[in-house]
């Protein structure tokens, strides 16, 4: 990993630590609102856009709520 990748990965881990307890108790419709409106979610999406290889780690932490971000990053 390059220095930028290490920094992005470290930031992603930190963001997931913040996001996981917030979103796991949410219903799917609440998660969609959170994804659309939360600066925390936007930052996670931004990192996933640059590093789609991190998606599996995000999926393991919070499930498939960021699936749309993965699809966009892969151009699907």
N, C-alpha and C positions, 0 to 999 in steps of 0.2 A: 504494500500500500504506500502511496505517496503521502506527503505531509498533509495535503488537502483532504485526501480520503480519510486519513486518521482523524483529522479534526472533524470532518463531517460525521464519521462513525461515532466518535465520542459524543458529539452533540446529539445525534440520533438516540443513543443510549440514554442520555439525560432526559430528552424529551419523552421517550417511552416510559421512563420511570415516573414522570409527571402525569402522563396521559392515561396510563393503565388504570390506576384506581379511580380516575374520573369517569372513564367511559365504560368499563366493564359492567357496572350495574345499570347502564342505560338500555332502554328498549331500542330496537332498530331505528324507529322514526326519530328518537331523540339523538341517536348517534349520527344520523344524516344531518340534522340541524347543527350539531356540534362540529361535524366535518366542514360544513359550509361557513360557519361563523367564527370558529375558534382560531385565534392567532397561533396557538400551539399546533393545531391540526394543519394549518397552512404551512408552518415551518417543516413539519414532518413530510408533507406532500412535496415541498420544495427539495428536500434532501432525496426523497425517492425519485424525483424527476432527474436528478443528477446521478443517482446511484441506484438503479432498479435492482441491482444485485443484493441490496439490503432488504428487499421485500420479504424474504422468508423469515428474517429476524423480526420484522414488524408483525407479520402474520402470527408468529409464535407468541408474541406479547399481547396482541389485541384482537386477533382474528382477522377476518377478511374485510374489515371496514374500509381499508385503504385499497381495495381491489381496483377501483376505478383509477386511482393514481398509478397503479402498476400498469394497467392497460394503456393509459395515455403515454407513459414513459416508454412502453414497448411499441408504440405507434399502432395499436390495435383499435 
